[in-house]
């Protein structure tokens, strides 16, 4: 069931933060701060690990091992950027195709559903949508 309605779940995840923008913004900033803290700790751990390994294997001074560590990290960063430049276009194309297929499938389902309704049911559906929009936009 989740696989069948996955695109509707994604749409709800996108639309719900628009209604709860203040909570969403606060939660987003808190999660972003946590993510940056975790990335910083992971980077420091990796950097110190490389630095101590270089110092141990090559018996260099602190400054020398820091220079070697910088170039090793620069090489790793360039490798990751190259990998991203190779993977992101394929990921974007697959995501674009998935979104287009979901859009066409839902559009066809809604068109078939709308055409199958009688006039009284179409009026009820339309008035329900208008009522929900009015209640969602009215200021208390």
N, CA and C atoms as an extended XYZ file, in Angstrom:
420
Properties=species:S:1:pos:R:3:atomname:S:1:resname:S:1:resid:I:1 pbc="F F F"
N         0.813       -1.187        0.000 N   UNK     1
C         0.000        0.000        0.000 CA  UNK     1
C         0.863        1.260        0.000 C   UNK     1
N         1.942        1.248        0.771 N   UNK     2
C         2.816        2.421        0.811 CA  UNK     2
C         3.468        2.620       -0.551 C   UNK     2
N         3.871        1.531       -1.181 N   UNK     3
C         4.508        1.640       -2.492 CA  UNK     3
C         3.545        2.227       -3.524 C   UNK     3
N         2.272        1.882       -3.396 N   UNK     4
C         1.266        2.336       -4.346 CA  UNK     4
C         0.980        3.831       -4.204 C   UNK     4
N         1.022        4.337       -2.988 N   UNK     5
C         0.687        5.742       -2.727 CA  UNK     5
C         1.908        6.542       -2.264 C   UNK     5
N         3.087        6.122       -2.659 N   UNK     6
C         4.309        6.790       -2.221 CA  UNK     6
C         4.364        8.239       -2.687 C   UNK     6
N         3.890        8.514       -3.896 N   UNK     7
C         3.919        9.890       -4.403 CA  UNK     7
C         2.982       10.794       -3.613 C   UNK     7
N         1.852       10.265       -3.137 N   UNK     8
C         0.961       11.070       -2.300 CA  UNK     8
C         1.576       11.356       -0.937 C   UNK     8
N         2.322       10.399       -0.407 N   UNK     9
C         3.007       10.612        0.866 CA  UNK     9
C         4.053       11.707        0.712 C   UNK     9
N         4.797       11.691       -0.377 N   UNK    10
C         5.804       12.728       -0.636 CA  UNK    10
C         5.120       14.086       -0.801 C   UNK    10
N         4.001       14.120       -1.499 N   UNK    11
C         3.273       15.390       -1.667 CA  UNK    11
C         2.783       15.919       -0.323 C   UNK    11
N         2.314       15.035        0.554 N   UNK    12
C         1.878       15.470        1.884 CA  UNK    12
C         3.049       15.985        2.696 C   UNK    12
N         4.196       15.348        2.564 N   UNK    13
C         5.387       15.803        3.282 CA  UNK    13
C         5.823       17.178        2.773 C   UNK    13
N         5.579       17.460        1.517 N   UNK    14
C         5.933       18.761        0.957 CA  UNK    14
C         4.909       19.828        1.341 C   UNK    14
N         3.623       19.478        1.354 N   UNK    15
C         2.563       20.458        1.603 CA  UNK    15
C         2.378       20.748        3.096 C   UNK    15
N         2.539       19.749        3.953 N   UNK    16
C         2.315       19.939        5.379 CA  UNK    16
C         3.185       21.033        5.995 C   UNK    16
N         4.458       21.146        5.653 N   UNK    17
C         5.252       22.240        6.225 CA  UNK    17
C         4.764       23.630        5.827 C   UNK    17
N         4.012       23.739        4.743 N   UNK    18
C         3.472       25.047        4.381 CA  UNK    18
C         2.419       25.493        5.388 C   UNK    18
N         1.664       24.552        5.930 N   UNK    19
C         0.652       24.895        6.924 CA  UNK    19
C         1.282       25.116        8.303 C   UNK    19
N         2.327       24.381        8.608 N   UNK    20
C         2.995       24.493        9.910 CA  UNK    20
C         4.388       25.097        9.724 C   UNK    20
N         4.463       26.246        9.086 N   UNK    21
C         5.754       26.805        8.692 CA  UNK    21
C         6.637       27.164        9.883 C   UNK    21
N         6.084       27.650       10.993 N   UNK    22
C         6.922       28.050       12.121 CA  UNK    22
C         7.553       26.844       12.807 C   UNK    22
N         6.776       25.790       13.002 N   UNK    23
C         7.306       24.569       13.604 CA  UNK    23
C         8.308       23.916       12.661 C   UNK    23
N         7.982       23.902       11.384 N   UNK    24
C         8.859       23.305       10.396 CA  UNK    24
C        10.188       24.043       10.316 C   UNK    24
N        10.147       25.371       10.332 N   UNK    25
C        11.357       26.171       10.245 CA  UNK    25
C        12.245       25.936       11.463 C   UNK    25
N        11.646       25.899       12.656 N   UNK    26
C        12.413       25.653       13.872 CA  UNK    26
C        13.020       24.255       13.868 C   UNK    26
N        12.237       23.262       13.477 N   UNK    27
C        12.735       21.893       13.405 CA  UNK    27
C        13.839       21.762       12.368 C   UNK    27
N        13.662       22.409       11.223 N   UNK    28
C        14.670       22.360       10.165 CA  UNK    28
C        15.989       22.966       10.642 C   UNK    28
N        15.928       24.122       11.306 N   UNK    29
C        17.150       24.757       11.782 CA  UNK    29
C        17.830       23.922       12.869 C   UNK    29
N        17.048       23.313       13.741 N   UNK    30
C        17.631       22.449       14.776 CA  UNK    30
C        18.318       21.237       14.159 C   UNK    30
N        17.659       20.620       13.177 N   UNK    31
C        18.272       19.458       12.514 CA  UNK    31
C        19.501       19.855       11.704 C   UNK    31
N        19.452       21.025       11.081 N   UNK    32
C        20.608       21.506       10.323 CA  UNK    32
C        21.793       21.763       11.249 C   UNK    32
N        21.528       22.350       12.419 N   UNK    33
C        22.589       22.585       13.396 CA  UNK    33
C        23.192       21.268       13.869 C   UNK    33
N        22.333       20.285       14.163 N   UNK    34
C        22.811       18.971       14.587 CA  UNK    34
C        23.647       18.316       13.492 C   UNK    34
N        23.197       18.431       12.242 N   UNK    35
C        23.932       17.845       11.130 CA  UNK    35
C        25.317       18.473       10.993 C   UNK    35
N        25.384       19.801       11.085 N   UNK    36
C        26.685       20.468       10.974 CA  UNK    36
C        27.608       20.102       12.139 C   UNK    36
N        27.054       19.964       13.327 N   UNK    37
C        27.866       19.547       14.473 CA  UNK    37
C        28.429       18.144       14.248 C   UNK    37
N        27.582       17.233       13.775 N   UNK    38
C        28.035       15.859       13.534 CA  UNK    38
C        29.079       15.800       12.415 C   UNK    38
N        28.859       16.580       11.354 N   UNK    39
C        29.847       16.623       10.270 CA  UNK    39
C        31.166       17.208       10.749 C   UNK    39
N        31.112       18.220       11.592 N   UNK    40
C        32.329       18.819       12.108 CA  UNK    40
C        33.095       17.832       12.989 C   UNK    40
N        32.378       17.107       13.844 N   UNK    41
C        33.034       16.113       14.700 CA  UNK    41
C        33.638       15.000       13.850 C   UNK    41
N        32.910       14.553       12.827 N   UNK    42
C        33.434       13.500       11.945 CA  UNK    42
C        34.662       13.983       11.179 C   UNK    42
N        34.627       15.227       10.717 N   UNK    43
C        35.777       15.775        9.993 CA  UNK    43
C        36.988       15.878       10.909 C   UNK    43
N        36.795       16.374       12.124 N   UNK    44
C        37.918       16.487       13.069 CA  UNK    44
C        38.487       15.112       13.394 C   UNK    44
N        37.600       14.132       13.562 N   UNK    45
C        38.063       12.776       13.858 CA  UNK    45
C        38.898       12.226       12.699 C   UNK    45
N        38.407       12.420       11.466 N   UNK    46
C        39.136       11.955       10.290 CA  UNK    46
C        40.468       12.688       10.155 C   UNK    46
N        40.450       13.982       10.347 N   UNK    47
C        41.667       14.781       10.206 CA  UNK    47
C        42.724       14.371       11.234 C   UNK    47
N        42.323       14.230       12.483 N   UNK    48
C        43.286       13.828       13.510 CA  UNK    48
C        43.790       12.404       13.283 C   UNK    48
N        42.907       11.533       12.790 N   UNK    49
C        43.342       10.173       12.484 CA  UNK    49
C        44.396       10.151       11.392 C   UNK    49
N        44.168       10.915       10.331 N   UNK    50
C        45.154       10.979        9.241 CA  UNK    50
C        46.446       11.609        9.746 C   UNK    50
N        46.320       12.686       10.529 N   UNK    51
C        47.508       13.392       11.023 CA  UNK    51
C        48.363       12.496       11.920 C   UNK    51
N        47.739       11.771       12.833 N   UNK    52
C        48.499       10.886       13.715 CA  UNK    52
C        49.103        9.710       12.945 C   UNK    52
N        48.397        9.229       11.932 N   UNK    53
C        48.928        8.138       11.119 CA  UNK    53
C        50.157        8.599       10.336 C   UNK    53
N        50.072        9.784        9.727 N   UNK    54
C        51.222       10.320        8.989 CA  UNK    54
C        52.393       10.562        9.936 C   UNK    54
N        52.109       11.123       11.109 N   UNK    55
C        53.164       11.387       12.095 CA  UNK    55
C        53.833       10.092       12.540 C   UNK    55
N        53.028        9.041       12.722 N   UNK    56
C        53.561        7.762       13.192 CA  UNK    56
C        54.384        7.052       12.108 C   UNK    56
N        53.866        7.018       10.867 N   UNK    57
C        54.567        6.281        9.809 CA  UNK    57
C        55.815        6.993        9.309 C   UNK    57
N        55.755        8.304        9.172 N   UNK    58
C        56.856        9.027        8.549 CA  UNK    58
C        57.727        9.789        9.547 C   UNK    58
N        57.392        9.745       10.822 N   UNK    59
C        58.158       10.419       11.875 CA  UNK    59
C        58.410       11.881       11.531 C   UNK    59
N        57.343       12.584       11.197 N   UNK    60
C        57.455       13.991       10.833 CA  UNK    60
C        57.145       14.868       12.033 C   UNK    60
N        57.427       16.145       11.863 N   UNK    61
C        57.070       17.105       12.906 CA  UNK    61
C        55.564       17.378       12.827 C   UNK    61
N        55.081       18.134       13.784 N   UNK    62
C        53.657       18.463       13.811 CA  UNK    62
C        53.274       19.259       12.566 C   UNK    62
N        54.096       20.242       12.202 N   UNK    63
C        53.806       21.075       11.043 CA  UNK    63
C        53.848       20.256        9.739 C   UNK    63
N        54.811       19.391        9.628 N   UNK    64
C        54.931       18.564        8.422 CA  UNK    64
C        53.743       17.628        8.255 C   UNK    64
N        53.320       17.025        9.359 N   UNK    65
C        52.173       16.113        9.262 CA  UNK    65
C        50.890       16.879        8.967 C   UNK    65
N        50.791       18.132        9.443 N   UNK    66
C        49.610       18.935        9.129 CA  UNK    66
C        49.562       19.292        7.646 C   UNK    66
N        50.712       19.564        7.055 N   UNK    67
C        50.752       19.876        5.620 CA  UNK    67
C        50.362       18.649        4.804 C   UNK    67
N        50.917       17.489        5.149 N   UNK    68
C        50.580       16.254        4.427 CA  UNK    68
C        49.099       15.937        4.601 C   UNK    68
N        48.585       16.126        5.809 N   UNK    69
C        47.170       15.888        6.077 CA  UNK    69
C        46.291       16.803        5.238 C   UNK    69
N        46.687       18.069        5.108 N   UNK    70
C        45.919       19.006        4.289 CA  UNK    70
C        45.826       18.522        2.851 C   UNK    70
N        46.937       18.076        2.284 N   UNK    71
C        46.898       17.633        0.892 CA  UNK    71
C        46.146       16.310        0.727 C   UNK    71
N        46.205       15.454        1.724 N   UNK    72
C        45.419       14.217        1.666 CA  UNK    72
C        43.930       14.545        1.704 C   UNK    72
N        43.534       15.467        2.604 N   UNK    73
C        42.127       15.863        2.683 CA  UNK    73
C        41.683       16.577        1.408 C   UNK    73
N        42.575       17.374        0.813 N   UNK    74
C        42.265       18.030       -0.455 CA  UNK    74
C        42.045       16.992       -1.553 C   UNK    74
N        42.870       15.962       -1.579 N   UNK    75
C        42.710       14.886       -2.560 CA  UNK    75
C        41.389       14.144       -2.337 C   UNK    75
N        41.052       13.859       -1.082 N   UNK    76
C        39.778       13.198       -0.789 CA  UNK    76
C        38.589       14.071       -1.199 C   UNK    76
N        38.681       15.370       -0.928 N   UNK    77
C        37.603       16.292       -1.315 CA  UNK    77
C        37.421       16.359       -2.822 C   UNK    77
N        38.531       16.422       -3.548 N   UNK    78
C        38.438       16.447       -5.019 CA  UNK    78
C        37.863       15.138       -5.550 C   UNK    78
N        38.226       14.029       -4.933 N   UNK    79
C        37.667       12.731       -5.337 CA  UNK    79
C        36.166       12.670       -5.115 C   UNK    79
N        35.717       13.199       -3.976 N   UNK    80
C        34.274       13.215       -3.703 CA  UNK    80
C        33.534       14.132       -4.665 C   UNK    80
N        34.117       15.286       -4.987 N   UNK    81
C        33.480       16.182       -5.952 CA  UNK    81
C        33.393       15.537       -7.333 C   UNK    81
N        34.441       14.823       -7.729 N   UNK    82
C        34.408       14.126       -9.021 CA  UNK    82
C        33.328       13.052       -9.015 C   UNK    82
N        33.237       12.287       -7.906 N   UNK    83
C        32.214       11.247       -7.796 CA  UNK    83
C        30.823       11.858       -7.855 C   UNK    83
N        30.614       12.985       -7.158 N   UNK    84
C        29.316       13.652       -7.207 CA  UNK    84
C        28.989       14.144       -8.611 C   UNK    84
N        29.994       14.670       -9.312 N   UNK    85
C        29.738       15.154      -10.675 CA  UNK    85
C        29.373       14.014      -11.615 C   UNK    85
N        29.779       12.808      -11.291 N   UNK    86
C        29.423       11.652      -12.115 CA  UNK    86
C        28.051       11.083      -11.741 C   UNK    86
N        27.684       11.142      -10.444 N   UNK    87
C        26.456       10.493       -9.974 CA  UNK    87
C        25.228       11.402      -10.017 C   UNK    87
N        25.402       12.689       -9.769 N   UNK    88
C        24.241       13.574       -9.668 CA  UNK    88
C        23.425       13.675      -10.959 C   UNK    88
N        24.025       13.749      -12.147 N   UNK    89
C        23.175       13.805      -13.348 CA  UNK    89
C        22.293       12.567      -13.524 C   UNK    89
N        22.833       11.392      -13.231 N   UNK    90
C        22.022       10.175      -13.338 CA  UNK    90
C        20.916       10.161      -12.297 C   UNK    90
N        21.232       10.587      -11.074 N   UNK    91
C        20.233       10.658      -10.015 CA  UNK    91
C        19.140       11.659      -10.378 C   UNK    91
N        19.515       12.809      -10.923 N   UNK    92
C        18.544       13.822      -11.325 CA  UNK    92
C        17.629       13.296      -12.432 C   UNK    92
N        18.203       12.606      -13.411 N   UNK    93
C        17.394       12.070      -14.515 CA  UNK    93
C        16.403       11.017      -13.999 C   UNK    93
N        16.858       10.151      -13.100 N   UNK    94
C        15.961        9.122      -12.549 CA  UNK    94
C        14.854        9.760      -11.710 C   UNK    94
N        15.200       10.765      -10.914 N   UNK    95
C        14.201       11.449      -10.091 CA  UNK    95
C        13.196       12.196      -10.964 C   UNK    95
N        13.678       12.827      -12.018 N   UNK    96
C        12.795       13.551      -12.932 CA  UNK    96
C        11.810       12.591      -13.604 C   UNK    96
N        12.294       11.429      -14.026 N   UNK    97
C        11.430       10.446      -14.657 CA  UNK    97
C        10.399        9.910      -13.663 C   UNK    97
N        10.817        9.672      -12.424 N   UNK    98
C         9.897        9.186      -11.396 CA  UNK    98
C         8.788       10.201      -11.119 C   UNK    98
N         9.144       11.477      -11.025 N   UNK    99
C         8.153       12.519      -10.763 CA  UNK    99
C         7.185       12.657      -11.937 C   UNK    99
N         7.698       12.592      -13.154 N   UNK   100
C         6.825       12.690      -14.328 CA  UNK   100
C         5.850       11.521      -14.393 C   UNK   100
N         6.324       10.319      -14.107 N   UNK   101
C         5.436        9.155      -14.120 CA  UNK   101
C         4.362        9.259      -13.039 C   UNK   101
N         4.757        9.701      -11.845 N   UNK   102
C         3.781        9.852      -10.759 CA  UNK   102
C         2.758       10.918      -11.106 C   UNK   102
N         3.221       12.021      -11.706 N   UNK   103
C         2.298       13.101      -12.089 CA  UNK   103
C         1.280       12.605      -13.118 C   UNK   103
N         1.758       11.904      -14.152 N   UNK   104
C         0.854       11.402      -15.185 CA  UNK   104
C        -0.126       10.369      -14.634 C   UNK   104
N         0.361        9.488      -13.759 N   UNK   105
C        -0.511        8.467      -13.185 CA  UNK   105
C        -1.618        9.106      -12.337 C   UNK   105
N        -1.251       10.045      -11.455 N   UNK   106
C        -2.250       10.686      -10.608 CA  UNK   106
C        -3.204       11.560      -11.430 C   UNK   106
N        -2.673       12.227      -12.445 N   UNK   107
C        -3.525       13.062      -13.299 CA  UNK   107
C        -4.552       12.202      -14.023 C   UNK   107
N        -4.134       11.076      -14.543 N   UNK   108
C        -5.052       10.165      -15.232 CA  UNK   108
C        -6.093        9.604      -14.265 C   UNK   108
N        -5.653        9.224      -13.052 N   UNK   109
C        -6.604        8.708      -12.060 CA  UNK   109
C        -7.645        9.762      -11.703 C   UNK   109
N        -7.208       11.003      -11.508 N   UNK   110
C        -8.157       12.064      -11.165 CA  UNK   110
C        -9.108       12.380      -12.319 C   UNK   110
N        -8.602       12.356      -13.535 N   UNK   111
C        -9.478       12.597      -14.686 CA  UNK   111
C       -10.530       11.503      -14.809 C   UNK   111
N       -10.122       10.262      -14.631 N   UNK   112
C       -11.070        9.153      -14.703 CA  UNK   112
C       -12.093        9.261      -13.571 C   UNK   112
N       -11.627        9.607      -12.369 N   UNK   113
C       -12.544        9.757      -11.238 CA  UNK   113
C       -13.527       10.899      -11.487 C   UNK   113
N       -13.051       12.023      -11.985 N   UNK   114
C       -13.923       13.172      -12.235 CA  UNK   114
C       -14.968       12.843      -13.302 C   UNK   114
N       -14.543       12.157      -14.353 N   UNK   115
C       -15.483       11.801      -15.416 CA  UNK   115
C       -16.502       10.759      -14.957 C   UNK   115
N       -16.167        9.975      -13.952 N   UNK   116
C       -17.105        8.953      -13.483 CA  UNK   116
C       -18.148        9.518      -12.523 C   UNK   116
N       -17.942       10.739      -12.008 N   UNK   117
C       -18.891       11.335      -11.061 CA  UNK   117
C       -20.115       11.895      -11.783 C   UNK   117
N       -21.247       11.830      -11.100 N   UNK   118
C       -22.453       12.491      -11.613 CA  UNK   118
C       -22.414       13.955      -11.199 C   UNK   118
N       -23.317       14.757      -11.760 N   UNK   119
C       -23.320       16.194      -11.476 CA  UNK   119
C       -23.501       16.520       -9.995 C   UNK   119
N       -24.438       15.879       -9.273 N   UNK   120
C       -24.559       16.201       -7.834 CA  UNK   120
C       -23.283       15.899       -7.035 C   UNK   120
N       -22.615       14.796       -7.374 N   UNK   121
C       -21.382       14.471       -6.675 CA  UNK   121
C       -20.254       15.439       -7.035 C   UNK   121
N       -20.228       15.900       -8.286 N   UNK   122
C       -19.242       16.908       -8.668 CA  UNK   122
C       -19.466       18.201       -7.891 C   UNK   122
N       -20.718       18.605       -7.726 N   UNK   123
C       -21.019       19.819       -6.957 CA  UNK   123
C       -20.652       19.643       -5.485 C   UNK   123
N       -20.923       18.477       -4.913 N   UNK   124
C       -20.551       18.218       -3.521 CA  UNK   124
C       -19.033       18.272       -3.339 C   UNK   124
N       -18.321       17.660       -4.250 N   UNK   125
C       -16.861       17.659       -4.171 CA  UNK   125
C       -16.309       19.067       -4.295 C   UNK   125
N       -16.828       19.829       -5.235 N   UNK   126
C       -16.379       21.198       -5.450 CA  UNK   126
C       -16.680       22.077       -4.235 C   UNK   126
N       -17.875       21.934       -3.653 N   UNK   127
C       -18.215       22.743       -2.475 CA  UNK   127
C       -17.378       22.325       -1.265 C   UNK   127
N       -17.052       21.053       -1.147 N   UNK   128
C       -16.181       20.605       -0.060 CA  UNK   128
C       -14.792       21.206       -0.188 C   UNK   128
N       -14.262       21.214       -1.411 N   UNK   129
C       -12.945       21.804       -1.641 CA  UNK   129
C       -12.973       23.295       -1.319 C   UNK   129
N       -14.006       23.997       -1.767 N   UNK   130
C       -14.114       25.429       -1.456 CA  UNK   130
C       -14.222       25.654        0.048 C   UNK   130
N       -14.972       24.824        0.750 N   UNK   131
C       -15.101       24.968        2.196 CA  UNK   131
C       -13.787       24.745        2.914 C   UNK   131
N       -13.043       23.740        2.503 N   UNK   132
C       -11.746       23.472        3.115 CA  UNK   132
C       -10.778       24.628        2.852 C   UNK   132
N       -10.767       25.143        1.636 N   UNK   133
C        -9.892       26.281        1.319 CA  UNK   133
C       -10.279       27.502        2.147 C   UNK   133
N       -11.588       27.753        2.282 N   UNK   134
C       -12.040       28.895        3.070 CA  UNK   134
C       -11.629       28.727        4.532 C   UNK   134
N       -11.822       27.538        5.110 N   UNK   135
C       -11.447       27.313        6.503 CA  UNK   135
C        -9.945       27.378        6.709 C   UNK   135
N        -9.193       26.936        5.730 N   UNK   136
C        -7.730       26.961        5.860 CA  UNK   136
C        -7.173       28.367        5.771 C   UNK   136
N        -7.845       29.244        5.039 N   UNK   137
C        -7.323       30.601        4.858 CA  UNK   137
C        -7.969       31.624        5.760 C   UNK   137
N        -9.017       31.254        6.471 N   UNK   138
C        -9.692       32.251        7.313 CA  UNK   138
C        -8.860       32.524        8.558 C   UNK   138
N        -8.889       33.771        8.973 N   UNK   139
C        -8.141       34.208       10.146 CA  UNK   139
C        -9.070       34.168       11.354 C   UNK   139
N        -8.613       33.578       12.418 N   UNK   140
C        -9.461       33.479       13.616 CA  UNK   140
C        -9.388       34.732       14.433 C   UNK   140
